[in-house]
Amino acid sequence: MTESYLDIPRLLERLHRRFLDILQAQLSAAGFNDVSPVQVFLMLDIGEEEISLQELINRGNYLRSNALHNIKKLVESGHFEQTRSPNDRRAVRIKLTPRARDICAVIRRDLKTMDEELRGRDERPDELITAIKALRQLERNWGEYLRYGLE
């Protein structure tokens, strides 16, 4: 079982990198060369909402420094609109611009198409749902271990 525990983070990291490669290919094919795959993740996590920077960082479980760097770049490039709270000038809220919403729509469409194609080839699509449930359970278990330790 120990080897399995070591394999899980390695596999997840490789899957994450591979998925970023897929996003990069989709961005290039659609002609969106002004954003990175990581920035697209930020955009997809915001969706149609206007949220605080902290909400976005927590929602996507991003490293704060990396997220702030990418958010700054997305504001500068016109993909995010940023507003400050009238009550607390330190509090910043962000939302997508129309250009960013267009990028998200294309990426979501392409991912849906890819999902449909893969499900059409897969003889056992329920295995993916089972894998997701297992990973979520593992995340909860490891989180509880960190909070409470072994009993």
Chimera marker file (.cmm) of the C-alpha trace (Angstrom):
<marker_set name="trace">
<marker id="1" x="0.000" y="0.000" z="0.000" r="1" g="1" b="0" radius="0.5"/>
<marker id="2" x="2.895" y="2.384" z="0.682" r="1" g="1" b="0" radius="0.5"/>
<marker id="3" x="3.937" y="2.310" z="-2.970" r="1" g="1" b="0" radius="0.5"/>
<marker id="4" x="0.366" y="3.189" z="-3.968" r="1" g="1" b="0" radius="0.5"/>
<marker id="5" x="0.475" y="6.231" z="-1.725" r="1" g="1" b="0" radius="0.5"/>
<marker id="6" x="3.698" y="7.317" z="-3.409" r="1" g="1" b="0" radius="0.5"/>
<marker id="7" x="2.278" y="6.699" z="-6.878" r="1" g="1" b="0" radius="0.5"/>
<marker id="8" x="-0.830" y="8.828" z="-6.332" r="1" g="1" b="0" radius="0.5"/>
<marker id="9" x="0.883" y="12.253" z="-6.081" r="1" g="1" b="0" radius="0.5"/>
<marker id="10" x="3.209" y="11.391" z="-8.959" r="1" g="1" b="0" radius="0.5"/>
<marker id="11" x="0.334" y="10.352" z="-11.186" r="1" g="1" b="0" radius="0.5"/>
<marker id="12" x="-1.745" y="13.399" z="-10.245" r="1" g="1" b="0" radius="0.5"/>
<marker id="13" x="1.168" y="15.721" z="-11.018" r="1" g="1" b="0" radius="0.5"/>
<marker id="14" x="1.686" y="14.085" z="-14.425" r="1" g="1" b="0" radius="0.5"/>
<marker id="15" x="-2.044" y="14.298" z="-15.152" r="1" g="1" b="0" radius="0.5"/>
<marker id="16" x="-2.050" y="17.963" z="-14.175" r="1" g="1" b="0" radius="0.5"/>
<marker id="17" x="0.870" y="18.733" z="-16.476" r="1" g="1" b="0" radius="0.5"/>
<marker id="18" x="-0.750" y="16.761" z="-19.311" r="1" g="1" b="0" radius="0.5"/>
<marker id="19" x="-4.010" y="18.669" z="-18.837" r="1" g="1" b="0" radius="0.5"/>
<marker id="20" x="-2.113" y="21.968" z="-18.987" r="1" g="1" b="0" radius="0.5"/>
<marker id="21" x="-0.648" y="20.720" z="-22.288" r="1" g="1" b="0" radius="0.5"/>
<marker id="22" x="-4.179" y="20.062" z="-23.554" r="1" g="1" b="0" radius="0.5"/>
<marker id="23" x="-5.281" y="23.546" z="-22.539" r="1" g="1" b="0" radius="0.5"/>
<marker id="24" x="-2.237" y="25.036" z="-24.271" r="1" g="1" b="0" radius="0.5"/>
<marker id="25" x="-3.064" y="23.161" z="-27.478" r="1" g="1" b="0" radius="0.5"/>
<marker id="26" x="-6.675" y="24.369" z="-27.317" r="1" g="1" b="0" radius="0.5"/>
<marker id="27" x="-5.577" y="27.954" z="-26.694" r="1" g="1" b="0" radius="0.5"/>
<marker id="28" x="-3.140" y="27.852" z="-29.612" r="1" g="1" b="0" radius="0.5"/>
<marker id="29" x="-5.698" y="26.280" z="-31.957" r="1" g="1" b="0" radius="0.5"/>
<marker id="30" x="-8.220" y="28.995" z="-31.070" r="1" g="1" b="0" radius="0.5"/>
<marker id="31" x="-5.625" y="31.768" z="-31.509" r="1" g="1" b="0" radius="0.5"/>
<marker id="32" x="-5.571" y="32.803" z="-27.846" r="1" g="1" b="0" radius="0.5"/>
<marker id="33" x="-1.844" y="33.263" z="-27.474" r="1" g="1" b="0" radius="0.5"/>
<marker id="34" x="-2.024" y="35.973" z="-24.831" r="1" g="1" b="0" radius="0.5"/>
<marker id="35" x="-2.955" y="33.722" z="-21.877" r="1" g="1" b="0" radius="0.5"/>
<marker id="36" x="-1.378" y="30.682" z="-20.281" r="1" g="1" b="0" radius="0.5"/>
<marker id="37" x="-3.151" y="27.470" z="-19.291" r="1" g="1" b="0" radius="0.5"/>
<marker id="38" x="-2.740" y="28.370" z="-15.605" r="1" g="1" b="0" radius="0.5"/>
<marker id="39" x="-4.406" y="31.722" z="-16.278" r="1" g="1" b="0" radius="0.5"/>
<marker id="40" x="-7.275" y="29.901" z="-17.984" r="1" g="1" b="0" radius="0.5"/>
<marker id="41" x="-7.740" y="27.861" z="-14.803" r="1" g="1" b="0" radius="0.5"/>
<marker id="42" x="-8.111" y="31.138" z="-12.897" r="1" g="1" b="0" radius="0.5"/>
<marker id="43" x="-10.655" y="32.389" z="-15.419" r="1" g="1" b="0" radius="0.5"/>
<marker id="44" x="-12.655" y="29.170" z="-15.301" r="1" g="1" b="0" radius="0.5"/>
<marker id="45" x="-12.700" y="29.291" z="-11.494" r="1" g="1" b="0" radius="0.5"/>
<marker id="46" x="-14.216" y="32.787" z="-11.531" r="1" g="1" b="0" radius="0.5"/>
<marker id="47" x="-16.895" y="31.985" z="-14.081" r="1" g="1" b="0" radius="0.5"/>
<marker id="48" x="-19.623" y="34.619" z="-14.235" r="1" g="1" b="0" radius="0.5"/>
<marker id="49" x="-19.091" y="35.800" z="-10.670" r="1" g="1" b="0" radius="0.5"/>
<marker id="50" x="-17.350" y="38.809" z="-9.199" r="1" g="1" b="0" radius="0.5"/>
<marker id="51" x="-15.220" y="37.486" z="-6.360" r="1" g="1" b="0" radius="0.5"/>
<marker id="52" x="-12.470" y="38.592" z="-4.022" r="1" g="1" b="0" radius="0.5"/>
<marker id="53" x="-8.876" y="37.610" z="-4.615" r="1" g="1" b="0" radius="0.5"/>
<marker id="54" x="-8.921" y="35.477" z="-1.481" r="1" g="1" b="0" radius="0.5"/>
<marker id="55" x="-12.053" y="33.625" z="-2.621" r="1" g="1" b="0" radius="0.5"/>
<marker id="56" x="-10.375" y="32.821" z="-5.937" r="1" g="1" b="0" radius="0.5"/>
<marker id="57" x="-7.170" y="31.615" z="-4.279" r="1" g="1" b="0" radius="0.5"/>
<marker id="58" x="-9.141" y="29.393" z="-1.906" r="1" g="1" b="0" radius="0.5"/>
<marker id="59" x="-11.491" y="28.082" z="-4.590" r="1" g="1" b="0" radius="0.5"/>
<marker id="60" x="-8.668" y="26.945" z="-6.845" r="1" g="1" b="0" radius="0.5"/>
<marker id="61" x="-6.290" y="26.029" z="-4.024" r="1" g="1" b="0" radius="0.5"/>
<marker id="62" x="-3.600" y="28.189" z="-5.659" r="1" g="1" b="0" radius="0.5"/>
<marker id="63" x="-0.308" y="29.285" z="-4.178" r="1" g="1" b="0" radius="0.5"/>
<marker id="64" x="-0.894" y="32.897" z="-3.207" r="1" g="1" b="0" radius="0.5"/>
<marker id="65" x="2.212" y="34.370" z="-4.857" r="1" g="1" b="0" radius="0.5"/>
<marker id="66" x="1.626" y="32.536" z="-8.156" r="1" g="1" b="0" radius="0.5"/>
<marker id="67" x="-2.053" y="33.450" z="-8.197" r="1" g="1" b="0" radius="0.5"/>
<marker id="68" x="-1.375" y="37.126" z="-7.451" r="1" g="1" b="0" radius="0.5"/>
<marker id="69" x="1.233" y="37.263" z="-10.233" r="1" g="1" b="0" radius="0.5"/>
<marker id="70" x="-1.169" y="35.731" z="-12.763" r="1" g="1" b="0" radius="0.5"/>
<marker id="71" x="-4.078" y="37.899" z="-11.620" r="1" g="1" b="0" radius="0.5"/>
<marker id="72" x="-1.925" y="41.013" z="-12.043" r="1" g="1" b="0" radius="0.5"/>
<marker id="73" x="-0.999" y="39.883" z="-15.576" r="1" g="1" b="0" radius="0.5"/>
<marker id="74" x="-4.670" y="39.195" z="-16.413" r="1" g="1" b="0" radius="0.5"/>
<marker id="75" x="-5.703" y="42.640" z="-15.167" r="1" g="1" b="0" radius="0.5"/>
<marker id="76" x="-2.920" y="44.270" z="-17.196" r="1" g="1" b="0" radius="0.5"/>
<marker id="77" x="-3.868" y="42.325" z="-20.329" r="1" g="1" b="0" radius="0.5"/>
<marker id="78" x="-7.543" y="43.246" z="-20.040" r="1" g="1" b="0" radius="0.5"/>
<marker id="79" x="-8.887" y="39.802" z="-19.148" r="1" g="1" b="0" radius="0.5"/>
<marker id="80" x="-9.906" y="40.724" z="-15.591" r="1" g="1" b="0" radius="0.5"/>
<marker id="81" x="-11.717" y="43.804" z="-14.346" r="1" g="1" b="0" radius="0.5"/>
<marker id="82" x="-10.649" y="44.811" z="-10.875" r="1" g="1" b="0" radius="0.5"/>
<marker id="83" x="-12.614" y="46.955" z="-8.435" r="1" g="1" b="0" radius="0.5"/>
<marker id="84" x="-11.856" y="48.075" z="-4.905" r="1" g="1" b="0" radius="0.5"/>
<marker id="85" x="-14.402" y="47.995" z="-2.147" r="1" g="1" b="0" radius="0.5"/>
<marker id="86" x="-15.654" y="51.481" z="-1.218" r="1" g="1" b="0" radius="0.5"/>
<marker id="87" x="-15.536" y="50.492" z="2.459" r="1" g="1" b="0" radius="0.5"/>
<marker id="88" x="-12.109" y="48.842" z="2.506" r="1" g="1" b="0" radius="0.5"/>
<marker id="89" x="-9.702" y="50.061" z="-0.174" r="1" g="1" b="0" radius="0.5"/>
<marker id="90" x="-7.490" y="47.015" z="0.432" r="1" g="1" b="0" radius="0.5"/>
<marker id="91" x="-10.260" y="44.621" z="-0.591" r="1" g="1" b="0" radius="0.5"/>
<marker id="92" x="-10.166" y="43.877" z="-4.314" r="1" g="1" b="0" radius="0.5"/>
<marker id="93" x="-12.832" y="42.081" z="-6.333" r="1" g="1" b="0" radius="0.5"/>
<marker id="94" x="-12.313" y="40.742" z="-9.826" r="1" g="1" b="0" radius="0.5"/>
<marker id="95" x="-14.496" y="39.562" z="-12.668" r="1" g="1" b="0" radius="0.5"/>
<marker id="96" x="-13.973" y="38.437" z="-16.245" r="1" g="1" b="0" radius="0.5"/>
<marker id="97" x="-14.031" y="40.808" z="-19.173" r="1" g="1" b="0" radius="0.5"/>
<marker id="98" x="-15.954" y="39.853" z="-22.327" r="1" g="1" b="0" radius="0.5"/>
<marker id="99" x="-12.696" y="38.641" z="-23.922" r="1" g="1" b="0" radius="0.5"/>
<marker id="100" x="-11.999" y="36.321" z="-20.985" r="1" g="1" b="0" radius="0.5"/>
<marker id="101" x="-15.578" y="35.008" z="-21.098" r="1" g="1" b="0" radius="0.5"/>
<marker id="102" x="-15.046" y="34.240" z="-24.802" r="1" g="1" b="0" radius="0.5"/>
<marker id="103" x="-11.878" y="32.296" z="-24.003" r="1" g="1" b="0" radius="0.5"/>
<marker id="104" x="-13.689" y="30.335" z="-21.276" r="1" g="1" b="0" radius="0.5"/>
<marker id="105" x="-16.573" y="29.529" z="-23.624" r="1" g="1" b="0" radius="0.5"/>
<marker id="106" x="-14.202" y="28.150" z="-26.266" r="1" g="1" b="0" radius="0.5"/>
<marker id="107" x="-12.244" y="26.093" z="-23.726" r="1" g="1" b="0" radius="0.5"/>
<marker id="108" x="-15.437" y="24.698" z="-22.151" r="1" g="1" b="0" radius="0.5"/>
<marker id="109" x="-16.770" y="23.783" z="-25.599" r="1" g="1" b="0" radius="0.5"/>
<marker id="110" x="-13.523" y="22.067" z="-26.557" r="1" g="1" b="0" radius="0.5"/>
<marker id="111" x="-13.352" y="20.192" z="-23.252" r="1" g="1" b="0" radius="0.5"/>
<marker id="112" x="-16.947" y="19.042" z="-23.654" r="1" g="1" b="0" radius="0.5"/>
<marker id="113" x="-16.175" y="17.774" z="-27.157" r="1" g="1" b="0" radius="0.5"/>
<marker id="114" x="-13.068" y="15.994" z="-25.901" r="1" g="1" b="0" radius="0.5"/>
<marker id="115" x="-15.063" y="14.437" z="-23.046" r="1" g="1" b="0" radius="0.5"/>
<marker id="116" x="-17.775" y="13.210" z="-25.427" r="1" g="1" b="0" radius="0.5"/>
<marker id="117" x="-15.178" y="11.714" z="-27.784" r="1" g="1" b="0" radius="0.5"/>
<marker id="118" x="-13.377" y="9.939" z="-24.946" r="1" g="1" b="0" radius="0.5"/>
<marker id="119" x="-16.619" y="8.615" z="-23.474" r="1" g="1" b="0" radius="0.5"/>
<marker id="120" x="-17.608" y="7.335" z="-26.919" r="1" g="1" b="0" radius="0.5"/>
<marker id="121" x="-14.394" y="5.305" z="-27.091" r="1" g="1" b="0" radius="0.5"/>
<marker id="122" x="-14.436" y="4.169" z="-23.483" r="1" g="1" b="0" radius="0.5"/>
<marker id="123" x="-16.286" y="0.983" z="-22.746" r="1" g="1" b="0" radius="0.5"/>
<marker id="124" x="-16.484" y="1.814" z="-19.022" r="1" g="1" b="0" radius="0.5"/>
<marker id="125" x="-17.170" y="5.544" z="-18.497" r="1" g="1" b="0" radius="0.5"/>
<marker id="126" x="-18.303" y="4.898" z="-14.900" r="1" g="1" b="0" radius="0.5"/>
<marker id="127" x="-14.697" y="4.183" z="-13.928" r="1" g="1" b="0" radius="0.5"/>
<marker id="128" x="-13.880" y="7.885" z="-14.240" r="1" g="1" b="0" radius="0.5"/>
<marker id="129" x="-16.685" y="8.775" z="-11.834" r="1" g="1" b="0" radius="0.5"/>
<marker id="130" x="-15.428" y="6.091" z="-9.442" r="1" g="1" b="0" radius="0.5"/>
<marker id="131" x="-11.877" y="7.450" z="-9.688" r="1" g="1" b="0" radius="0.5"/>
<marker id="132" x="-13.056" y="10.990" z="-8.923" r="1" g="1" b="0" radius="0.5"/>
<marker id="133" x="-14.995" y="9.773" z="-5.880" r="1" g="1" b="0" radius="0.5"/>
<marker id="134" x="-11.964" y="7.820" z="-4.668" r="1" g="1" b="0" radius="0.5"/>
<marker id="135" x="-9.661" y="10.837" z="-5.053" r="1" g="1" b="0" radius="0.5"/>
<marker id="136" x="-12.096" y="13.098" z="-3.202" r="1" g="1" b="0" radius="0.5"/>
<marker id="137" x="-12.293" y="10.548" z="-0.390" r="1" g="1" b="0" radius="0.5"/>
<marker id="138" x="-8.497" y="10.352" z="-0.272" r="1" g="1" b="0" radius="0.5"/>
<marker id="139" x="-8.327" y="14.160" z="-0.101" r="1" g="1" b="0" radius="0.5"/>
<marker id="140" x="-10.760" y="14.153" z="2.839" r="1" g="1" b="0" radius="0.5"/>
<marker id="141" x="-8.825" y="11.363" z="4.579" r="1" g="1" b="0" radius="0.5"/>
<marker id="142" x="-5.477" y="13.103" z="4.173" r="1" g="1" b="0" radius="0.5"/>
<marker id="143" x="-7.015" y="16.413" z="5.307" r="1" g="1" b="0" radius="0.5"/>
<marker id="144" x="-8.389" y="14.734" z="8.429" r="1" g="1" b="0" radius="0.5"/>
<marker id="145" x="-5.021" y="13.127" z="9.074" r="1" g="1" b="0" radius="0.5"/>
<marker id="146" x="-3.386" y="16.558" z="8.942" r="1" g="1" b="0" radius="0.5"/>
<marker id="147" x="-5.990" y="18.045" z="11.277" r="1" g="1" b="0" radius="0.5"/>
<marker id="148" x="-6.364" y="15.215" z="13.767" r="1" g="1" b="0" radius="0.5"/>
<marker id="149" x="-3.501" y="12.786" z="13.227" r="1" g="1" b="0" radius="0.5"/>
<marker id="150" x="-3.817" y="9.066" z="13.633" r="1" g="1" b="0" radius="0.5"/>
<marker id="151" x="-6.063" y="7.908" z="16.424" r="1" g="1" b="0" radius="0.5"/>
<link id1="1" id2="2" r="1" g="1" b="0" radius="0.2"/>
<link id1="2" id2="3" r="1" g="1" b="0" radius="0.2"/>
<link id1="3" id2="4" r="1" g="1" b="0" radius="0.2"/>
<link id1="4" id2="5" r="1" g="1" b="0" radius="0.2"/>
<link id1="5" id2="6" r="1" g="1" b="0" radius="0.2"/>
<link id1="6" id2="7" r="1" g="1" b="0" radius="0.2"/>
<link id1="7" id2="8" r="1" g="1" b="0" radius="0.2"/>
<link id1="8" id2="9" r="1" g="1" b="0" radius="0.2"/>
<link id1="9" id2="10" r="1" g="1" b="0" radius="0.2"/>
<link id1="10" id2="11" r="1" g="1" b="0" radius="0.2"/>
<link id1="11" id2="12" r="1" g="1" b="0" radius="0.2"/>
<link id1="12" id2="13" r="1" g="1" b="0" radius="0.2"/>
<link id1="13" id2="14" r="1" g="1" b="0" radius="0.2"/>
<link id1="14" id2="15" r="1" g="1" b="0" radius="0.2"/>
<link id1="15" id2="16" r="1" g="1" b="0" radius="0.2"/>
<link id1="16" id2="17" r="1" g="1" b="0" radius="0.2"/>
<link id1="17" id2="18" r="1" g="1" b="0" radius="0.2"/>
<link id1="18" id2="19" r="1" g="1" b="0" radius="0.2"/>
<link id1="19" id2="20" r="1" g="1" b="0" radius="0.2"/>
<link id1="20" id2="21" r="1" g="1" b="0" radius="0.2"/>
<link id1="21" id2="22" r="1" g="1" b="0" radius="0.2"/>
<link id1="22" id2="23" r="1" g="1" b="0" radius="0.2"/>
<link id1="23" id2="24" r="1" g="1" b="0" radius="0.2"/>
<link id1="24" id2="25" r="1" g="1" b="0" radius="0.2"/>
<link id1="25" id2="26" r="1" g="1" b="0" radius="0.2"/>
<link id1="26" id2="27" r="1" g="1" b="0" radius="0.2"/>
<link id1="27" id2="28" r="1" g="1" b="0" radius="0.2"/>
<link id1="28" id2="29" r="1" g="1" b="0" radius="0.2"/>
<link id1="29" id2="30" r="1" g="1" b="0" radius="0.2"/>
<link id1="30" id2="31" r="1" g="1" b="0" radius="0.2"/>
<link id1="31" id2="32" r="1" g="1" b="0" radius="0.2"/>
<link id1="32" id2="33" r="1" g="1" b="0" radius="0.2"/>
<link id1="33" id2="34" r="1" g="1" b="0" radius="0.2"/>
<link id1="34" id2="35" r="1" g="1" b="0" radius="0.2"/>
<link id1="35" id2="36" r="1" g="1" b="0" radius="0.2"/>
<link id1="36" id2="37" r="1" g="1" b="0" radius="0.2"/>
<link id1="37" id2="38" r="1" g="1" b="0" radius="0.2"/>
<link id1="38" id2="39" r="1" g="1" b="0" radius="0.2"/>
<link id1="39" id2="40" r="1" g="1" b="0" radius="0.2"/>
<link id1="40" id2="41" r="1" g="1" b="0" radius="0.2"/>
<link id1="41" id2="42" r="1" g="1" b="0" radius="0.2"/>
<link id1="42" id2="43" r="1" g="1" b="0" radius="0.2"/>
<link id1="43" id2="44" r="1" g="1" b="0" radius="0.2"/>
<link id1="44" id2="45" r="1" g="1" b="0" radius="0.2"/>
<link id1="45" id2="46" r="1" g="1" b="0" radius="0.2"/>
<link id1="46" id2="47" r="1" g="1" b="0" radius="0.2"/>
<link id1="47" id2="48" r="1" g="1" b="0" radius="0.2"/>
<link id1="48" id2="49" r="1" g="1" b="0" radius="0.2"/>
<link id1="49" id2="50" r="1" g="1" b="0" radius="0.2"/>
<link id1="50" id2="51" r="1" g="1" b="0" radius="0.2"/>
<link id1="51" id2="52" r="1" g="1" b="0" radius="0.2"/>
<link id1="52" id2="53" r="1" g="1" b="0" radius="0.2"/>
<link id1="53" id2="54" r="1" g="1" b="0" radius="0.2"/>
<link id1="54" id2="55" r="1" g="1" b="0" radius="0.2"/>
<link id1="55" id2="56" r="1" g="1" b="0" radius="0.2"/>
<link id1="56" id2="57" r="1" g="1" b="0" radius="0.2"/>
<link id1="57" id2="58" r="1" g="1" b="0" radius="0.2"/>
<link id1="58" id2="59" r="1" g="1" b="0" radius="0.2"/>
<link id1="59" id2="60" r="1" g="1" b="0" radius="0.2"/>
<link id1="60" id2="61" r="1" g="1" b="0" radius="0.2"/>
<link id1="61" id2="62" r="1" g="1" b="0" radius="0.2"/>
<link id1="62" id2="63" r="1" g="1" b="0" radius="0.2"/>
<link id1="63" id2="64" r="1" g="1" b="0" radius="0.2"/>
<link id1="64" id2="65" r="1" g="1" b="0" radius="0.2"/>
<link id1="65" id2="66" r="1" g="1" b="0" radius="0.2"/>
<link id1="66" id2="67" r="1" g="1" b="0" radius="0.2"/>
<link id1="67" id2="68" r="1" g="1" b="0" radius="0.2"/>
<link id1="68" id2="69" r="1" g="1" b="0" radius="0.2"/>
<link id1="69" id2="70" r="1" g="1" b="0" radius="0.2"/>
<link id1="70" id2="71" r="1" g="1" b="0" radius="0.2"/>
<link id1="71" id2="72" r="1" g="1" b="0" radius="0.2"/>
<link id1="72" id2="73" r="1" g="1" b="0" radius="0.2"/>
<link id1="73" id2="74" r="1" g="1" b="0" radius="0.2"/>
<link id1="74" id2="75" r="1" g="1" b="0" radius="0.2"/>
<link id1="75" id2="76" r="1" g="1" b="0" radius="0.2"/>
<link id1="76" id2="77" r="1" g="1" b="0" radius="0.2"/>
<link id1="77" id2="78" r="1" g="1" b="0" radius="0.2"/>
<link id1="78" id2="79" r="1" g="1" b="0" radius="0.2"/>
<link id1="79" id2="80" r="1" g="1" b="0" radius="0.2"/>
<link id1="80" id2="81" r="1" g="1" b="0" radius="0.2"/>
<link id1="81" id2="82" r="1" g="1" b="0" radius="0.2"/>
<link id1="82" id2="83" r="1" g="1" b="0" radius="0.2"/>
<link id1="83" id2="84" r="1" g="1" b="0" radius="0.2"/>
<link id1="84" id2="85" r="1" g="1" b="0" radius="0.2"/>
<link id1="85" id2="86" r="1" g="1" b="0" radius="0.2"/>
<link id1="86" id2="87" r="1" g="1" b="0" radius="0.2"/>
<link id1="87" id2="88" r="1" g="1" b="0" radius="0.2"/>
<link id1="88" id2="89" r="1" g="1" b="0" radius="0.2"/>
<link id1="89" id2="90" r="1" g="1" b="0" radius="0.2"/>
<link id1="90" id2="91" r="1" g="1" b="0" radius="0.2"/>
<link id1="91" id2="92" r="1" g="1" b="0" radius="0.2"/>
<link id1="92" id2="93" r="1" g="1" b="0" radius="0.2"/>
<link id1="93" id2="94" r="1" g="1" b="0" radius="0.2"/>
<link id1="94" id2="95" r="1" g="1" b="0" radius="0.2"/>
<link id1="95" id2="96" r="1" g="1" b="0" radius="0.2"/>
<link id1="96" id2="97" r="1" g="1" b="0" radius="0.2"/>
<link id1="97" id2="98" r="1" g="1" b="0" radius="0.2"/>
<link id1="98" id2="99" r="1" g="1" b="0" radius="0.2"/>
<link id1="99" id2="100" r="1" g="1" b="0" radius="0.2"/>
<link id1="100" id2="101" r="1" g="1" b="0" radius="0.2"/>
<link id1="101" id2="102" r="1" g="1" b="0" radius="0.2"/>
<link id1="102" id2="103" r="1" g="1" b="0" radius="0.2"/>
<link id1="103" id2="104" r="1" g="1" b="0" radius="0.2"/>
<link id1="104" id2="105" r="1" g="1" b="0" radius="0.2"/>
<link id1="105" id2="106" r="1" g="1" b="0" radius="0.2"/>
<link id1="106" id2="107" r="1" g="1" b="0" radius="0.2"/>
<link id1="107" id2="108" r="1" g="1" b="0" radius="0.2"/>
<link id1="108" id2="109" r="1" g="1" b="0" radius="0.2"/>
<link id1="109" id2="110" r="1" g="1" b="0" radius="0.2"/>
<link id1="110" id2="111" r="1" g="1" b="0" radius="0.2"/>
<link id1="111" id2="112" r="1" g="1" b="0" radius="0.2"/>
<link id1="112" id2="113" r="1" g="1" b="0" radius="0.2"/>
<link id1="113" id2="114" r="1" g="1" b="0" radius="0.2"/>
<link id1="114" id2="115" r="1" g="1" b="0" radius="0.2"/>
<link id1="115" id2="116" r="1" g="1" b="0" radius="0.2"/>
<link id1="116" id2="117" r="1" g="1" b="0" radius="0.2"/>
<link id1="117" id2="118" r="1" g="1" b="0" radius="0.2"/>
<link id1="118" id2="119" r="1" g="1" b="0" radius="0.2"/>
<link id1="119" id2="120" r="1" g="1" b="0" radius="0.2"/>
<link id1="120" id2="121" r="1" g="1" b="0" radius="0.2"/>
<link id1="121" id2="122" r="1" g="1" b="0" radius="0.2"/>
<link id1="122" id2="123" r="1" g="1" b="0" radius="0.2"/>
<link id1="123" id2="124" r="1" g="1" b="0" radius="0.2"/>
<link id1="124" id2="125" r="1" g="1" b="0" radius="0.2"/>
<link id1="125" id2="126" r="1" g="1" b="0" radius="0.2"/>
<link id1="126" id2="127" r="1" g="1" b="0" radius="0.2"/>
<link id1="127" id2="128" r="1" g="1" b="0" radius="0.2"/>
<link id1="128" id2="129" r="1" g="1" b="0" radius="0.2"/>
<link id1="129" id2="130" r="1" g="1" b="0" radius="0.2"/>
<link id1="130" id2="131" r="1" g="1" b="0" radius="0.2"/>
<link id1="131" id2="132" r="1" g="1" b="0" radius="0.2"/>
<link id1="132" id2="133" r="1" g="1" b="0" radius="0.2"/>
<link id1="133" id2="134" r="1" g="1" b="0" radius="0.2"/>
<link id1="134" id2="135" r="1" g="1" b="0" radius="0.2"/>
<link id1="135" id2="136" r="1" g="1" b="0" radius="0.2"/>
<link id1="136" id2="137" r="1" g="1" b="0" radius="0.2"/>
<link id1="137" id2="138" r="1" g="1" b="0" radius="0.2"/>
<link id1="138" id2="139" r="1" g="1" b="0" radius="0.2"/>
<link id1="139" id2="140" r="1" g="1" b="0" radius="0.2"/>
<link id1="140" id2="141" r="1" g="1" b="0" radius="0.2"/>
<link id1="141" id2="142" r="1" g="1" b="0" radius="0.2"/>
<link id1="142" id2="143" r="1" g="1" b="0" radius="0.2"/>
<link id1="143" id2="144" r="1" g="1" b="0" radius="0.2"/>
<link id1="144" id2="145" r="1" g="1" b="0" radius="0.2"/>
<link id1="145" id2="146" r="1" g="1" b="0" radius="0.2"/>
<link id1="146" id2="147" r="1" g="1" b="0" radius="0.2"/>
<link id1="147" id2="148" r="1" g="1" b="0" radius="0.2"/>
<link id1="148" id2="149" r="1" g="1" b="0" radius="0.2"/>
<link id1="149" id2="150" r="1" g="1" b="0" radius="0.2"/>
<link id1="150" id2="151" r="1" g="1" b="0" radius="0.2"/>
</marker_set>
